[in-house]
Structures are given as C-alpha cells and as structure tokens.
Amino acid sequence: MSKVVKVIVVFTLLTAFLSIKNNTFAQVDSVNSLPVDTAVAATHEAGAVVNHAEAHEEKEKGFDITSFIFHHISDSHFFTLFGHGEHGVTLHLPIILWTNNGLVTFSSSDFKFNDDGTQVVEKNGQRFAIAHNKIYYANATANEHGAFVSHEVKDGAEIVTNARPIDFSVTKNVFSMLLSVVLLVIVFTTVASSYKKRNGKAPKGLQSFLEPIIIFVRDDIARPNLGHKYAAFMPYLLSVFFFIWLNNILGLVPFFPGGANVTGNIALTIVLAGCTFLIITFKGNKYYWGHILNPPVPWWLKPLMIPVEIFGIFTKPIALAIRLFANITAGHILVMSLLCLIFIFNSLWIAPASIFFAVFIGLIEFLVAFIQAFIFTILSALFIGMAVEEHH
C-alpha cells in the first residue's frame, strides 16, 4: 500500500510541475501575439509580476523542505516538548566531552539552539561551537559569516575542518536507547518474578500480554532455524526483538519521550548487526568454517569460491544493518514528505489530503515497526543456525 501512496505523491507533484510550465508558456505566447506597444506594456507588467514573484520567492526561501525533513529524522541534543526554539518548552540534554584539558560537561542549552557555529561556549579554558549537530573546538575569531568554525569544500560537499573533542554527550538517540533498556529490564524482571510466584498458574496482567509474543519468537523464529540448540540463543533473540520493536514504536510517537529516530540511525543498526556477526563468528562450528575455507567443490573452483565464501561472512551483517536502517528511515521520510505537500503546493486546500495520507502511512508504520523487528530477528536466527548446524 505504501508503494501506491508513493505513486500518488509523485503523480501529484508531476501534475503540478506540468501545470506551472503550461501556464508559463501560455503567458509567453500571449505576449508574442500582441502589438508592439501593447507588448511593451505587457512586458512591463510581466516584469512587475516577475519582480513580485521573486520577492515572494525570497520570502518563501526560508523554508527548506529537505532540511526540514532531515532535521526531524536526525539526532539532536534536546527534546522539544511543545512550541519551537526559545519560545517553546525544551528538555536540554547534557553535553559530555573529553577534551585536551580533561572532562568537560555542560548543558546543551548553552548553545542557545545554534547549529551553524556562530555561538561559542567557553568551559574549562576552552571554546566550543556546534555545527551540523557536531561539537568542535571553536576558532579564536569568527569568519565573514560570523561562524567560529572553518569550512572546506570536498567532492562538492562543505565540511568543517576544526578539531573535535571526544563526544560522550547524551543525545536524543542515546536517551531513547537508555530509556528502552531501562523499560525492558523493568518489564522482563517483573514478568520473570510473576512466573516464579505463579508457577503452574495461568498468566496474568503483563505476563499474559508478553507470553504469546515470547512463544511466537521461540516457536516461529528460534526453533525452525536453530533446532534443538535454540534455548542457548533465546536470550539474545528476545532482547534484540523487543529492543528493536520498542525503539521503532518510540520513533513513531511524535512527543516526548518518543520522536527519536533510533533504529533509523546507521550506527545503531551496525552495532546490532555486529552482535549477530560476533555470535556467528565465535559460535560457528568446524563444519561451518570448513565449508568456508574448504568448500566442497572441485579443486579448480576453490580459488574462486573461497573468496566468495569469505566475502559472504561480511555481507550478512551488512545486509542486516542496511535493511533495518533503510526501511525505518524511508518510513519517516515518507510521512514527513506527505506533510510537506502543504508547503510544496503552498495551499491549505491540500492539507486534508496531506494529513490523511500522513496519518494513514503513520498507522502502517506501526505494523512495519513489528515487521522490521521480526525480520532482523529471524535473519539473525537463520545466520546463527547456519553457523551452528551439525553436519549430516
């Protein structure tokens, strides 16, 4: 269904673009067909219209749709509870830096919502500036744009060349990860305690809600892929399943403590895929490694197959990381793009359709949140199962 919505959005944008082009050509043709004096007058009028349009364009230039979308899906050092900027209510998170002079801590509020390097914070005899959501050592003087960081263009992209301290700051993503870990520990400790107290009795409360999901992971993910060895890997599979699912759900909640795009961060998905990779590497048996280093093929194919098999060791975690990151990020971008249709068409008439489709896709994303957790977990179980499978 999301593909259908994408087609509708693209078709709508294409129609609007063609309409603009046709109107432009019609105005040019009408000017060409007028007498000279009339054409001159029309030219002056057209010039006035153009000047008005340019002024309007300058007025509207402040809203950058691409920046707007990526601002909302990227990490930051504060949560906006409601409102905007200094006029809203914001939860600022701590900045923790390991610098040349040791540990430095302060609140992100000291940057005063700045992200272009024009605001300097002095702590412990050092100066810091933030640009593109990254903290740098600030220059002694500002450049012509008032920024205390230096820029350099490489491969068409503008990058900051200032040195950076080691950043241990608690960002939105870090806060959401810690929150999800605390919630999961509390929930499963409570459920484990309930099993001990109600041994042999029917599940009740939170226990009755989680038990079908745990059984689902055991019977439909672990056992089919891991066989009789499934029990040893159930703690990892349950942890990664509920961690991804909970963070996917929190990412869809537009208000605190949600709103952080945790599983849409490639760094997190790489770490999760790396955990699966480490289990595969250290739990793989001799038959698994024998199949990679000495594949059962004719001798003249071994020089070709051994590099392919070794390459396959790394493609599995790479596929896990990119699949989760790309699917979650694409969902957030799609929802924000649908909301931005109001600003693309610059009309409130498009608002009902824009909001309807955004809410519709948002609801589908709750299903996708579960599906992506399931896919990551079942592929992890499949890859681990291939590594621990006994030789027949």
C-alpha positions as a printed NumPy array, in Angstrom:
array([[  0.   ,   0.   ,   0.   ],
       [  2.901,   2.382,   0.713],
       [  4.024,   1.969,  -2.925],
       [  0.592,   3.122,  -4.095],
       [  0.87 ,   6.232,  -1.93 ],
       [  4.348,   6.952,  -3.314],
       [  2.974,   6.742,  -6.871],
       [  0.128,   9.108,  -5.949],
       [  2.564,  11.633,  -4.465],
       [  4.895,  11.514,  -7.479],
       [  1.962,  11.836,  -9.89 ],
       [  0.593,  14.832,  -7.982],
       [  3.963,  16.601,  -7.998],
       [  4.408,  15.897, -11.716],
       [  0.944,  17.3  , -12.468],
       [  1.689,  20.466, -10.526],
       [  5.014,  20.893, -12.34 ],
       [  3.41 ,  20.483, -15.77 ],
       [  0.665,  22.941, -14.85 ],
       [  3.253,  25.557, -13.918],
       [  5.145,  25.004, -17.178],
       [  1.97 ,  25.24 , -19.293],
       [  0.902,  28.483, -17.632],
       [  4.347,  29.953, -18.274],
       [  4.301,  29.036, -21.971],
       [  0.757,  30.428, -22.336],
       [  1.857,  33.803, -20.943],
       [  4.84 ,  33.94 , -23.332],
       [  2.649,  33.138, -26.366],
       [  0.1  ,  35.799, -25.43 ],
       [  2.861,  38.453, -25.193],
       [  4.275,  37.491, -28.595],
       [  0.865,  37.845, -30.277],
       [  0.234,  41.444, -29.038],
       [  1.067,  44.648, -30.973],
       [  4.362,  46.338, -30.191],
       [  3.001,  48.993, -27.797],
       [  0.743,  46.512, -26.107],
       [  3.599,  44.047, -25.941],
       [  5.844,  46.638, -24.326],
       [  3.189,  47.412, -21.747],
       [  2.654,  43.717, -21.173],
       [  6.398,  43.304, -20.807],
       [  6.495,  45.963, -18.1  ],
       [  3.553,  44.3  , -16.38 ],
       [  5.229,  40.926, -16.721],
       [  8.399,  42.433, -15.254],
       [  6.408,  43.7  , -12.31 ],
       [  4.868,  40.261, -11.896],
       [  8.313,  38.679, -12.077],
       [  9.677,  41.101,  -9.501],
       [  6.713,  40.325,  -7.275],
       [  7.274,  36.608,  -7.8  ],
       [ 10.976,  36.96 ,  -6.979],
       [ 10.138,  38.89 ,  -3.833],
       [  7.628,  36.188,  -2.905],
       [ 10.23 ,  33.546,  -3.633],
       [ 12.733,  35.318,  -1.409],
       [ 10.098,  35.382,   1.309],
       [  9.441,  31.675,   0.94 ],
       [ 13.101,  30.717,   0.62 ],
       [ 13.376,  30.447,   4.384],
       [ 11.521,  27.096,   4.317],
       [ 13.793,  24.352,   3.029],
       [ 11.834,  21.088,   2.74 ],
       [ 14.913,  18.864,   2.557],
       [ 16.467,  20.47 ,   5.631],
       [ 13.118,  20.313,   7.404],
       [ 12.786,  16.554,   6.841],
       [ 16.36 ,  15.665,   7.711],
       [ 16.242,  17.913,  10.773],
       [ 13.332,  15.848,  12.111],
       [ 14.892,  12.446,  11.416],
       [ 18.413,  13.308,  12.582],
       [ 19.788,  13.23 ,  16.119],
       [ 19.95 ,  16.322,  18.356],
       [ 20.915,  17.451,  21.843],
       [ 17.434,  18.358,  23.088],
       [ 13.784,  17.297,  23.067],
       [ 11.154,  19.855,  22.077],
       [  8.145,  19.212,  24.315],
       [  5.985,  21.804,  22.553],
       [  6.455,  25.104,  20.783],
       [  9.564,  25.995,  18.81 ],
       [ 13.037,  27.192,  19.776],
       [ 13.329,  29.763,  22.526],
       [  9.551,  30.263,  22.515],
       [  8.832,  26.604,  23.269],
       [  9.393,  24.242,  26.169],
       [ 12.539,  22.184,  25.67 ],
       [ 14.322,  19.418,  27.562],
       [ 18.029,  20.069,  27.105],
       [ 20.366,  17.09 ,  27.393],
       [ 23.87 ,  17.101,  28.908],
       [ 26.999,  17.687,  26.84 ],
       [ 29.866,  15.416,  27.97 ],
       [ 33.233,  15.961,  26.274],
       [ 36.701,  14.535,  26.794],
       [ 38.977,  17.39 ,  25.773],
       [ 42.654,  18.289,  25.765],
       [ 42.176,  19.554,  29.339],
       [ 40.175,  16.594,  30.582],
       [ 36.452,  16.083,  31.133],
       [ 34.092,  18.971,  30.355],
       [ 30.336,  18.913,  30.989],
       [ 27.602,  21.486,  30.459],
       [ 24.008,  21.74 ,  29.252],
       [ 23.122,  21.886,  25.568],
       [ 21.065,  24.997,  26.406],
       [ 24.37 ,  26.942,  26.414],
       [ 24.405,  26.684,  22.613],
       [ 21.03 ,  28.523,  22.508],
       [ 19.617,  26.289,  19.718],
       [ 22.517,  27.282,  17.461],
       [ 23.755,  24.788,  14.85 ],
       [ 25.847,  26.89 ,  12.454],
       [ 28.914,  27.526,  14.601],
       [ 28.095,  31.141,  15.458],
       [ 27.552,  30.506,  19.184],
       [ 30.612,  29.854,  21.355],
       [ 30.576,  28.152,  24.757],
       [ 33.611,  28.649,  26.989],
       [ 34.274,  25.938,  29.559],
       [ 37.435,  24.942,  31.423],
       [ 39.525,  27.451,  29.46 ],
       [ 38.354,  26.059,  26.104],
       [ 35.942,  27.273,  23.457],
       [ 33.38 ,  25.065,  21.725],
       [ 30.983,  25.575,  18.843],
       [ 28.349,  23.297,  17.354],
       [ 27.8  ,  22.905,  13.602],
       [ 25.622,  20.343,  11.845],
       [ 24.903,  18.796,  15.251],
       [ 28.592,  18.096,  15.924],
       [ 30.727,  19.838,  18.532],
       [ 34.102,  21.342,  17.539],
       [ 36.855,  23.387,  19.125],
       [ 35.989,  26.992,  18.194],
       [ 38.322,  29.337,  16.34 ],
       [ 39.652,  32.432,  18.098],
       [ 37.826,  34.726,  15.651],
       [ 34.715,  34.427,  13.526],
       [ 34.76 ,  34.241,   9.738],
       [ 32.854,  36.547,   7.389],
       [ 29.618,  34.672,   8.181],
       [ 30.064,  35.013,  11.938],
       [ 30.908,  31.324,  12.402],
       [ 33.727,  30.201,  14.678],
       [ 34.401,  27.077,  12.618],
       [ 36.287,  26.719,   9.341],
       [ 34.735,  25.121,   6.259],
       [ 36.242,  23.387,   3.281],
       [ 34.601,  22.025,   0.144],
       [ 35.493,  18.438,  -0.728],
       [ 33.803,  16.488,  -3.519],
       [ 31.08 ,  19.116,  -3.73 ],
       [ 30.251,  18.894,  -0.006],
       [ 31.056,  21.518,   2.614],
       [ 32.761,  20.032,   5.667],
       [ 34.039,  21.531,   8.924],
       [ 37.795,  21.214,   9.358],
       [ 38.066,  22.125,  13.071],
       [ 39.343,  19.517,  15.523],
       [ 36.764,  17.748,  17.659],
       [ 36.819,  16.584,  21.287],
       [ 35.72 ,  13.032,  22.083],
       [ 31.961,  13.348,  22.447],
       [ 30.09 ,  11.247,  25.044],
       [ 27.057,  13.537,  25.076],
       [ 23.571,  12.209,  25.788],
       [ 21.619,  12.918,  22.602],
       [ 18.013,  12.093,  21.736],
       [ 19.029,   8.712,  20.359],
       [ 21.206,   7.887,  23.368],
       [ 18.435,   8.947,  25.754],
       [ 15.868,   6.802,  23.915],
       [ 18.194,   3.786,  23.883],
       [ 18.842,   4.087,  27.613],
       [ 15.12 ,   4.573,  28.248],
       [ 14.221,   1.478,  26.22 ],
       [ 16.858,  -0.593,  28.045],
       [ 15.518,   0.519,  31.44 ],
       [ 11.925,  -0.203,  30.385],
       [ 12.819,  -3.656,  29.068],
       [ 14.767,  -4.539,  32.222],
       [ 11.848,  -3.451,  34.429],
       [  9.244,  -5.243,  32.289],
       [ 11.077,  -8.555,  31.993],
       [ 12.198,  -8.537,  35.616],
       [  8.558,  -8.101,  36.577],
       [  7.448, -10.877,  34.222],
       [ 10.177, -13.246,  35.478],
       [  9.102, -12.548,  39.038],
       [  5.485, -13.297,  38.088],
       [  6.492, -16.665,  36.637],
       [  8.243, -17.576,  39.887],
       [  5.308, -16.518,  42.056],
       [  2.643, -18.033,  39.803],
       [  4.412, -21.225,  38.815],
       [  1.98 , -23.577,  37.108],
       [ -0.813, -20.987,  37.039],
       [ -2.341, -19.143,  34.111],
       [ -0.511, -15.936,  33.126],
       [ -1.942, -12.675,  34.403],
       [ -1.556,  -8.977,  33.574],
       [  1.661,  -8.023,  31.781],
       [  2.701, -11.66 ,  31.811],
       [ -0.362, -12.642,  29.767],
       [  0.433,  -9.915,  27.193],
       [  4.092, -10.852,  26.67 ],
       [  3.822, -14.641,  26.843],
       [  2.26 , -15.082,  23.35 ],
       [  4.979, -12.874,  21.846],
       [  7.752, -14.799,  23.62 ],
       [  6.228, -18.094,  22.452],
       [  5.999, -16.64 ,  18.933],
       [  9.743, -15.83 ,  18.942],
       [ 10.531, -19.282,  20.32 ],
       [  8.278, -21.398,  18.075],
       [  8.333, -19.399,  14.82 ],
       [ 11.835, -17.893,  14.855],
       [ 14.228, -19.803,  17.116],
       [ 13.19 , -23.452,  16.804],
       [ 12.79 , -23.625,  12.996],
       [ 16.223, -22.031,  12.419],
       [ 18.275, -23.283,  15.38 ],
       [ 16.794, -26.71 ,  16.064],
       [ 17.474, -28.256,  19.449],
       [ 20.097, -25.581,  20.203],
       [ 17.545, -22.778,  20.226],
       [ 17.479, -22.332,  24.027],
       [ 21.077, -21.068,  24.159],
       [ 20.256, -18.188,  21.797],
       [ 16.776, -17.277,  23.046],
       [ 18.043, -14.518,  25.417],
       [ 19.767, -12.733,  22.523],
       [ 16.885, -13.182,  20.087],
       [ 14.305, -11.951,  22.611],
       [ 16.497,  -8.989,  23.588],
       [ 17.129,  -7.832,  20.041],
       [ 13.485,  -8.37 ,  19.007],
       [ 11.971,  -6.337,  21.841],
       [ 14.716,  -3.691,  21.719],
       [ 14.149,  -3.01 ,  18.006],
       [ 10.36 ,  -3.193,  18.304],
       [ 10.207,  -0.802,  21.277],
       [ 12.536,   1.743,  19.651],
       [ 10.603,   1.518,  16.387],
       [  7.401,   2.34 ,  18.285],
       [  9.038,   5.182,  20.24 ],
       [ 10.29 ,   6.652,  16.958],
       [  6.706,   6.912,  15.698],
       [  5.442,   8.746,  18.793],
       [  5.672,  12.473,  17.929],
       [  6.035,  13.711,  21.511],
       [  8.401,  13.106,  24.443],
       [  9.73 ,  10.527,  25.259],
       [  9.271,   9.457,  21.637],
       [ 10.359,  11.198,  18.461],
       [ 13.944,   9.904,  18.311],
       [ 14.887,   8.044,  15.13 ],
       [ 16.965,   5.404,  16.934],
       [ 16.635,   2.437,  14.572],
       [ 16.939,   4.827,  11.63 ],
       [ 20.498,   5.547,  12.779],
       [ 23.033,   3.508,  10.824],
       [ 25.451,   3.45 ,  13.788],
       [ 22.931,   1.595,  15.952],
       [ 21.972,  -0.911,  13.259],
       [ 25.675,  -1.616,  12.62 ],
       [ 26.178,  -2.389,  16.32 ],
       [ 23.154,  -4.708,  16.381],
       [ 24.319,  -6.461,  13.219],
       [ 27.813,  -6.635,  14.728],
       [ 26.416,  -8.532,  17.723],
       [ 24.924, -11.129,  15.378],
       [ 28.223, -11.252,  13.484],
       [ 30.195, -11.928,  16.683],
       [ 27.846, -14.742,  17.698],
       [ 28.171, -16.312,  14.251],
       [ 31.95 , -15.969,  14.296],
       [ 32.573, -17.387,  17.77 ],
       [ 29.791, -19.98 ,  17.827],
       [ 30.385, -21.302,  14.324],
       [ 31.453, -24.956,  14.384],
       [ 34.153, -26.695,  12.379],
       [ 31.734, -27.689,   9.63 ],
       [ 30.736, -24.052,   9.14 ],
       [ 34.332, -22.859,   8.856],
       [ 35.293, -25.913,   6.813],
       [ 32.575, -25.035,   4.284],
       [ 34.01 , -21.514,   4.012],
       [ 37.745, -22.265,   3.943],
       [ 37.495, -25.581,   2.097],
       [ 34.206, -25.563,   0.148],
       [ 33.006, -28.924,  -1.212],
       [ 33.61 , -28.083,  -4.869],
       [ 36.105, -29.329,  -7.495],
       [ 39.669, -28.192,  -6.777],
       [ 39.761, -25.835,  -9.752],
       [ 36.765, -23.901,  -8.343],
       [ 38.228, -23.449,  -4.854],
       [ 40.302, -20.317,  -5.756],
       [ 37.036, -18.706,  -6.861],
       [ 34.7  , -19.992,  -4.148],
       [ 36.887, -19.356,  -1.082],
       [ 36.959, -15.538,  -1.596],
       [ 33.215, -15.613,  -2.307],
       [ 32.53 , -17.525,   0.918],
       [ 34.749, -15.188,   2.948],
       [ 33.006, -12.189,   1.394],
       [ 29.681, -13.766,   2.378],
       [ 30.717, -13.712,   6.047],
       [ 30.579,  -9.896,   5.962],
       [ 27.618,  -9.407,   3.623],
       [ 25.237, -10.962,   6.157],
       [ 25.701,  -8.343,   8.904],
       [ 25.903,  -5.57 ,   6.294],
       [ 22.529,  -6.662,   4.907],
       [ 21.053,  -6.734,   8.427],
       [ 22.3  ,  -3.217,   9.224],
       [ 21.27 ,  -1.563,   5.958],
       [ 17.86 ,  -3.252,   5.751],
       [ 16.726,  -2.036,   9.175],
       [ 18.231,   1.44 ,   8.754],
       [ 16.823,   1.98 ,   5.251],
       [ 13.295,   0.762,   5.978],
       [ 12.835,   2.786,   9.163],
       [ 14.386,   5.944,   7.682],
       [ 12.314,   5.646,   4.489],
       [  9.124,   5.415,   6.539],
       [  9.928,   8.596,   8.466],
       [ 10.883,  10.455,   5.276],
       [  7.65 ,   9.388,   3.561],
       [  5.462,  10.646,   6.411],
       [  7.315,  13.979,   6.561],
       [  7.167,  14.33 ,   2.763],
       [  3.397,  13.885,   2.801],
       [  3.068,  16.6  ,   5.448],
       [  5.327,  18.883,   3.399],
       [  2.913,  18.712,   0.446],
       [  1.071,  21.588,   2.148],
       [  4.176,  23.754,   1.725],
       [  5.078,  22.385,  -1.71 ],
       [  1.697,  23.464,  -3.106],
       [  1.591,  26.477,  -0.764],
       [ -2.114,  25.908,  -0.21 ],
       [ -4.3  ,  24.902,   2.696],
       [ -6.616,  23.091,   0.278],
       [ -4.115,  20.257,   0.039],
       [ -3.933,  19.95 ,   3.847],
       [ -6.82 ,  17.439,   4.318],
       [ -5.388,  15.001,   1.752],
       [ -1.834,  15.528,   3.029],
       [ -2.779,  14.893,   6.653],
       [ -4.988,  11.917,   5.738],
       [ -2.196,  10.166,   3.829],
       [  0.379,  11.04 ,   6.516],
       [ -1.812,   9.549,   9.25 ],
       [ -2.581,   6.525,   7.063],
       [  1.113,   5.832,   6.383],
       [  1.878,   6.522,  10.047],
       [ -0.533,   3.785,  11.09 ],
       [  1.034,   1.399,   8.599],
       [  4.414,   2.252,  10.12 ],
       [  3.264,   0.733,  13.425],
       [  2.87 ,  -2.562,  11.557],
       [  6.235,  -2.02 ,   9.858],
       [  7.793,  -1.483,  13.307],
       [  6.855,  -5.043,  14.259],
       [  7.747,  -6.488,  10.844],
       [ 11.257,  -4.987,  10.874],
       [ 11.931,  -6.328,  14.369],
       [ 10.711,  -9.739,  13.194],
       [ 12.843,  -9.678,  10.022],
       [ 16.031,  -8.693,  11.86 ],
       [ 15.461, -11.382,  14.486],
       [ 14.579, -14.193,  12.089],
       [ 17.535, -13.412,   9.795],
       [ 19.841, -13.357,  12.828],
       [ 18.449, -16.757,  13.874],
       [ 18.874, -18.051,  10.319],
       [ 22.513, -16.926,  10.073],
       [ 23.351, -18.274,  13.526],
       [ 21.614, -21.542,  12.669],
       [ 23.746, -21.91 ,   9.552],
       [ 26.866, -21.496,  11.701],
       [ 25.92 , -23.992,  14.448],
       [ 24.177, -26.587,  12.287],
       [ 25.534, -30.105,  12.728],
       [ 26.999, -31.953,   9.77 ],
       [ 24.695, -34.602,   8.272]])
